[in-house]
Amino acid sequence: MQFSGKSVVITGAGKGIGRACAEVMAARGAEVVALSRTQADLDALAAELGARTIRVDLADPAAARAAMAEAGACDYLVNSAGTNVLESVLDMTEAGYDAVLGINLRAALICCQEFARARISAGGGGAIVNITSIAGHRGFPDHLCYAASKAGLEGATRVMAKELGPHGIRVNAVAPTITLTELAAVAWSDPAKSTPMRVRHPLDRFAEAAEVAEAIAMLLSADAAMVTGAVLPVDGGFLAV
């Protein structure tokens, strides 16, 4: 039980990669503090994993800060909450920008800030993993704000690694490829759409949420004690070719 006696805050814990992270970390002995805006998902996490749950809409900065204060000085933070609004360069709207940047970047930075403040007050140490995307490295149509948010979070990850390292806090990111959550599996079920993208991966497949969660657990663990400021692609080799 690699994380026995440790606690982890996971944003967006109700679904997708966040849910997989909750399962992996709980299985490895961690106390999971799950943040989500969907009460049914939180109830399921409490019942199935014994998670401590906090309902919050991270689009509200004050609510995000209050949720992190309620979570307390946990050992780890996984920023998994995310959203997307498909808009092109010419079609971008202020509402789409605010929705995507508000969750994917601003909320993540707020959660990192409050986590770091609590850890420093508790004596330092701990680790953060931010979830970004290959979309921050490659230009996908209709992903203007999403790409900006993920590239921005990677830049912020490096700044945080520099500033928080003296306090013993490591900060890394993972950049997954298309990950077959329930929604993504439906979205990419048409071979005419999925095959041209899939074949760009040397491993010739997309990722499973559990595979991304395992990489995140590795970065949180003592096995990665000398790793900070890194962005780890979990992409089947997509960015390598």
Phi, psi and omega in degrees: 000087190300332184246024179300131181083002180252162179230149183223130172270129178235116175275151183062035188284351187284334188216164169060224182296323178300318178295318178297321177298317178300317180294315181295314183292322177295319179297334180263014169100357183281150166279125182263127172252106189262126175251130178200159176265358184252112186297323181298321178294319178295319179299320179294320179295320178296317183289319187273327186242354185070025183290148167275132190240147178224119178274127184202144170261104186290351174293341178265109184304318181295321178293323178298315179296319180295321179295318179293324176296320178294324179296323178084192185277074177284168184278329186222157175225132172241117178269096182250343182300133180199161178210170178212145171233117185282104178220140178278175177303315184282339184257000183305137177243157176298323180295318178295316178301311183297321181295313185284309181293329181296320179273307191290329184244301185300313181297320179298317180294321177298314180297319176298316181299312182291323176299312182297318178300317180293319180294317180296320177297331180271001178112359177093183183086167179114180183207149178236140168234123175261139179262117179251227185188155170297342178294343174280355183240338181231150184269103178260133180304144176068016180243032186303302183289325178298313179298318179298320181293320183284320175296321178297320180293326176293318176299317179295326178301318180293320177298315181295322177300319179294313187282328185265347179305316179300341176266007179078016180259120177268143181225120179226174177222155168242142179242091182284155166280191173307126184243129191278067166290175182300316181291318181293324180300323177288316183298329183250023183283339181279116181303330179298330178271317189280326186298313179300328178281317183299319185289349174281355178262123177306328178278357173059037175197167174270175183271154169263149182302322181296328179292321176293319180297322179295322177295321178295316179300321178299315181293330177285334191282167176294343176296339180250034186299337181254014182252117173207150183075014183263151170241113185262113174291131172243076200221013180060023179090006184306313184282351183275346186232000000 
